[in-house]
Amino acid sequence: MATAPVEGYDPELFAQIAVLEEASFWFAERNRLILWALRRYAGEPGAYLEVGCGTGYVLAAVRSAFPAARCVGVELFEAALEIARRRVGDCELRQGDAAGLEEESAFDVVGSFDVLEHIADDAGALEAMAQALRPGGLLAVTVPQHRWLWSDADERAGHVRRYRREELLGRVRAAGFETVHCTSFVTTLLPLLGANRWLRRHRPPSDPLSELRMAPWMQSALRPGLALDRLAIRAGASLPAGGSLLLVARRR
């Protein structure tokens, strides 16, 4: 399995990220959206694989939501896996990347959340995820959206791209999936996100995690926007624009 570092990304940041995740409205609301999608479209999966599980923040939530499922996490960075082991010690955790997935037709659900944008060969990664799924199995991914939002925040995070919706749909279709649902989120807060990214292009902050270091009052003020997006999606909406995309698809 490939374990080469991602250019421009500092794995030493994982310890700080793990602390910030616990207090972040963004990570909490994204988890709620992911769990809704899994319950809505996968029911009670018997086996779940997360590609790029990072520090285990999403994996721990999935483990709690589906305690009977076999849960496996694959992550490139050992520094992140050390934290994930503390969060989800009873899950199978492996160091590697999407290209090195070991099992074929073994999982009911494969999830990959804000990971594809880091991978140069995202088409190859999606093909590997398809092979890991049983026929009819579910793929759930989130990615950052809109190229006009590109800023130093993407560069520091090691992003290769921000996606257009049709670009992601095409990649998923070519990998052997049929899309079940695709929607934007971070829609209500998109004007604020756009303003923030414009400022970052003109005055990049010195702290690579500055977007996550928000005062509690700001977290409280922004949370209802993401909650509103989630409620609209649960009601059946496919939001047309937003800082991120959620896509759910089935292996043909």
Buried (B, 14 or more C-beta within 10 A) or exposed (E): EEEEEBEEBEEEBBEBBBEBBEEBBBBBBBBBBBBBBBEEBBEEBBBBBBBBBBBBBBBBBBBEBBEEBBBBBBBBBEBBBBBBBEBBEEBEBBBBBBEBBEEEEBBBBBBBBBBBBBBEEBBEBBBBBBBBBBEEBBBBBBBBBBEEBBBBBBEBBBBBBBBEBEBBBEBBBEBBBEBBBBBBBBBBBBEEBBEBBEEBEEEBBEEBBBBBEBEEEEBEEBBEBBBBBBEBBEEEEEBEEBBBBBBBBBBE
